[in-house]
Amino acid sequence: MTKLFPTLIVSTMALIGVGCGYSDYTGHPAHKTQKEAHLNSLSTVVSGYGADYDGTYVYTARYNNLRWQKQNFSFKNVIKSYRNIVNNSYPTRPGIFVDGDKFNNARGFAGGTFKKYWIATDTDPDTVGGIDNFDRSHPLDDEGNWIEPGLILSITGGETEIDAFDVDLQSSVKNSSDLLSKLVANGGSLEQVKMAITKIEFDGRPVNVEPYTIDVNVAGFSNVELHIKNQKNSKTLLNTIINNTEHLKPVDISLQFDNGMEFELPKKFQLMFNHNVLSKLAKQS
């Protein structure tokens, strides 16, 4: 369960934050990616929030931790997000796993192509760099300003990765969909499950929210896809997050859904909300 819970909650919060950038990721000790490993369980779709954020997002990591126990080991992990402006247009089909090396300019199955978006370089596995890890030269808006992620995520442990060089990184892929089918009461089907967030806890402080609907779908064994649209209570929810968090400061989050499920963010994940982005989008909603 621990592998699926963070996937669901992190992806959900990424959508609420409207654009999730991964700033810190330690990867797996003693492993090495060939080029880029696909973080296949962290895909998201955003729609209704404007040209800078709408689209389908997939994520990769590139690192060499083979000498991680050596005294002169120099840690470096480059975390990239790829964006396809077409919604619900993933580069994978059920049962087919695409290696991260092939994401740049890859075509989505519903159209469009994936382009590099946010890029962060993590050089310290023991410190959360947050927004400081990002390359601010890309992406840029029409006026030449950096398009900031609305939510920043730090991961201090390994996630399931699809990599052509190191197949051990995907050893747990075939277990996740079985787990989710036991958690979601949908007759065993995991296609277009609708869930609504009804309560969020911020550092242990529960706050009720108007039902905020997300669509859950599983593509293949472990691609838990979440799609959320700008909806009538988006402004209220965004302002709730702003009022209950500090700008770019880590916060512990748990979510409660209308079907009774409740997910708490595991310790290895840290979320930081970018109030600059959320405030702008709240005014537009």
Solvent accessible surface area in square Angstrom, and as a share of the most:
residue,aa,sasa,rsa
1,M,125,0.56
2,T,109,0.64
3,K,102,0.43
4,L,3,0.01
5,F,52,0.22
6,P,1,0.00
7,T,2,0.01
8,L,1,0.00
9,I,0,0.00
10,V,0,0.00
11,S,0,0.00
12,T,0,0.00
13,M,0,0.00
14,A,2,0.01
15,L,0,0.00
16,I,0,0.00
17,G,0,0.00
18,V,0,0.00
19,G,2,0.02
20,C,1,0.01
21,G,0,0.00
22,Y,5,0.02
23,S,0,0.00
24,D,6,0.03
25,Y,1,0.00
26,T,26,0.15
27,G,2,0.02
28,H,40,0.18
29,P,72,0.45
30,A,50,0.39
31,H,46,0.20
32,K,54,0.23
33,T,2,0.01
34,Q,78,0.35
35,K,110,0.47
36,E,21,0.09
37,A,0,0.00
38,H,2,0.01
39,L,1,0.00
40,N,0,0.00
41,S,10,0.06
42,L,1,0.00
43,S,1,0.01
44,T,3,0.02
45,V,0,0.00
46,V,1,0.01
47,S,11,0.07
48,G,45,0.43
49,Y,9,0.04
50,G,39,0.37
51,A,92,0.72
52,D,48,0.25
53,Y,5,0.02
54,D,29,0.15
55,G,0,0.00
56,T,0,0.00
57,Y,1,0.00
58,V,1,0.01
59,Y,1,0.00
60,T,0,0.00
61,A,0,0.00
62,R,123,0.45
63,Y,8,0.03
64,N,74,0.38
65,N,7,0.04
66,L,98,0.49
67,R,125,0.46
68,W,108,0.38
69,Q,144,0.64
70,K,115,0.49
71,Q,193,0.86
72,N,112,0.57
73,F,54,0.22
74,S,96,0.62
75,F,19,0.08
76,K,116,0.49
77,N,0,0.00
78,V,30,0.17
79,I,4,0.02
80,K,33,0.14
81,S,2,0.01
82,Y,1,0.00
83,R,24,0.09
84,N,0,0.00
85,I,126,0.64
86,V,48,0.28
87,N,53,0.27
88,N,79,0.40
89,S,1,0.00
90,Y,15,0.06
91,P,8,0.05
92,T,13,0.07
93,R,131,0.48
94,P,101,0.64
95,G,43,0.42
96,I,94,0.48
97,F,58,0.24
98,V,26,0.15
99,D,10,0.05
100,G,1,0.01
101,D,41,0.21
102,K,128,0.54
103,F,0,0.00
104,N,67,0.35
105,N,85,0.44
106,A,22,0.17
107,R,194,0.71
108,G,8,0.07
109,F,107,0.44
110,A,64,0.50
111,G,28,0.27
112,G,32,0.31
113,T,54,0.31
114,F,0,0.00
115,K,107,0.46
116,K,71,0.30
117,Y,16,0.06
118,W,3,0.01
119,I,34,0.17
120,A,1,0.01
121,T,47,0.27
122,D,3,0.01
123,T,90,0.52
124,D,61,0.32
125,P,53,0.33
126,D,135,0.70
127,T,79,0.46
128,V,49,0.28
129,G,24,0.23
130,G,4,0.04
131,I,25,0.13
132,D,117,0.60
133,N,30,0.15
134,F,14,0.06
135,D,62,0.32
136,R,123,0.45
137,S,79,0.51
138,H,78,0.35
139,P,4,0.02
140,L,86,0.43
141,D,45,0.23
142,D,154,0.80
143,E,149,0.67
144,G,46,0.45
145,N,80,0.41
146,W,36,0.13
147,I,13,0.07
148,E,44,0.20
149,P,0,0.00
150,G,0,0.00
151,L,0,0.00
152,I,0,0.00
153,L,0,0.00
154,S,0,0.00
155,I,0,0.00
156,T,66,0.38
157,G,17,0.17
158,G,19,0.18
159,E,10,0.05
160,T,16,0.09
161,E,0,0.00
162,I,7,0.04
163,D,2,0.01
164,A,63,0.49
165,F,112,0.47
166,D,20,0.10
167,V,96,0.55
168,D,92,0.47
169,L,8,0.04
170,Q,51,0.23
171,S,96,0.62
172,S,20,0.13
173,V,5,0.03
174,K,136,0.58
175,N,89,0.46
176,S,14,0.09
177,S,21,0.13
178,D,85,0.44
179,L,38,0.19
180,L,0,0.00
181,S,39,0.25
182,K,163,0.69
183,L,41,0.20
184,V,6,0.04
185,A,105,0.81
186,N,57,0.29
187,G,88,0.85
188,G,54,0.52
189,S,52,0.34
190,L,24,0.12
191,E,125,0.56
192,Q,116,0.52
193,V,12,0.07
194,K,144,0.61
195,M,3,0.01
196,A,9,0.07
197,I,0,0.00
198,T,35,0.20
199,K,57,0.24
200,I,0,0.00
201,E,49,0.22
202,F,0,0.00
203,D,81,0.42
204,G,55,0.53
205,R,115,0.42
206,P,83,0.52
207,V,37,0.21
208,N,118,0.61
209,V,19,0.11
210,E,92,0.41
211,P,85,0.53
212,Y,1,0.00
213,T,54,0.31
214,I,1,0.01
215,D,27,0.14
216,V,1,0.01
217,N,34,0.17
218,V,21,0.12
219,A,13,0.10
220,G,20,0.19
221,F,75,0.31
222,S,3,0.02
223,N,6,0.03
224,V,2,0.01
225,E,19,0.08
226,L,0,0.00
227,H,21,0.09
228,I,1,0.01
229,K,120,0.51
230,N,51,0.26
231,Q,48,0.21
232,K,200,0.85
233,N,11,0.06
234,S,0,0.00
235,K,97,0.41
236,T,68,0.40
237,L,6,0.03
238,L,1,0.01
239,N,52,0.27
240,T,22,0.13
241,I,0,0.00
242,I,34,0.17
243,N,119,0.61
244,N,30,0.15
245,T,17,0.10
246,E,119,0.53
247,H,71,0.32
248,L,41,0.20
249,K,112,0.48
250,P,68,0.43
251,V,8,0.04
252,D,87,0.45
253,I,3,0.01
254,S,9,0.06
255,L,1,0.00
256,Q,58,0.26
257,F,3,0.01
258,D,90,0.47
259,N,73,0.38
260,G,62,0.59
261,M,23,0.10
262,E,92,0.41
263,F,3,0.01
264,E,123,0.55
265,L,15,0.07
266,P,40,0.25
267,K,184,0.78
268,K,61,0.26
269,F,4,0.02
270,Q,56,0.25
271,L,0,0.00
272,M,7,0.03
273,F,0,0.00
274,N,0,0.00
275,H,28,0.13
276,N,90,0.46
277,V,5,0.03
278,L,0,0.00
279,S,41,0.26
280,K,95,0.40
281,L,5,0.02
282,A,4,0.03
283,K,168,0.71
284,Q,120,0.53
285,S,52,0.33
